[in-house]
Amino acid sequence: LERRTALIALELARSEVDIIALSETGFSEQSHLEEVAPHYTFWSGRPKAERRDAGVAFVIRNDLVGPLPCLPQGINDHLMNLRLPLWADKFAAIISA
């Protein structure tokens, strides 16, 4: 798992990606895990005590994580949502399915 997430993080940094939604991840052991370099955090969203089938996740650049009003939330094994602040009281809802 660590090698896989490190490879994903390296490719995201190379491509200058801020946020990505992943599916069929198999990230079932943690609700989130942080990569030291190149500075991305992975969220799988469901508590490890709950059953998982496919798994979805968000990968977010760490400097964006601090300003988030709420962290990504797991809905079930196949859905996660993330609310991103836009301006004033407006938000964008991003879904990982």
N, C-alpha and C positions, 0 to 999 in steps of 0.2 A: 504493500500500500504506500509506504513512504517513497519508494522509488517512482511509483506511478505518479503520485502527486507532485514530486519534484520535477519530473519530465513535463507535466502539464504546466506547472508554474514557469519553467524556463521558456516554453513555447509562448505562453501568454506575455511574458516580459519582452521577448524578442519581437512579438507582433504588436506590442504596446496596447494590450487589451486591459480594460478597467474591470469589467464584470462579465462573467460568462455563466450560462445555465447549462448544466450537464444532465444527461439521463443515462440510465443503465449503469450506474456508477459502482455499485457494490460497496459503497462507503457505509457499512452498517455498524461499525464499531464505535463511532464517535458522533456527537452532535456537531462538533466543529473541531478542526485541527489546524494549526498554524504552521506555515512554512517560514523558516527563518530568512531564507533568500531564495528567490528574488521578491520577497515581501508580498505574498498572497495568503489569504485565509480561505479555507474550504469549509463550507457548511453542508452537512447532509440532512439536518433538520429533524430527525426523529430520534427519540430516546432509544438507546441500545437495548433496553428491556422489551421494546415492542417488536413484533414480527416485521420483517422486511422482505420484499420480493425483489423489485427492480432497483429502486433507489434513484433519487434525483439529488442534485446539489447545485449550489452557487459557489463560484470562486470569485472573490472580491479582492482588489488591490488594498493592502492594509491602510494606506493613507486615506481611503474612502470610508473605511469601517468606522472610524471615530465620529464623523459627522452624521452617521445614520441615526435617526430618531428611534428606530427599533431594528433589531437584527432579523435576518430571514427566518420565517416560520414554516415548519413542516405541517402540511395539511394531512397527508397520508404518504404511502410509499411512492406515489406517482406525482405528487404535486407539492410545490413549495411556493411561497410568495415573498416578495421583497418590496417594501415601500420606500421609494426614493424621493427625497424632498426636491421640489423644483424651484418654487418661489412662494413667498408669503405662506399661505396655508394650502398650497397645491402640491399633490404628490403624484408620482407615476407608479403604478402597480406593475411589477415584473413577475411573471410566473415561470417556474421551471417545471416542465411536464415530461 
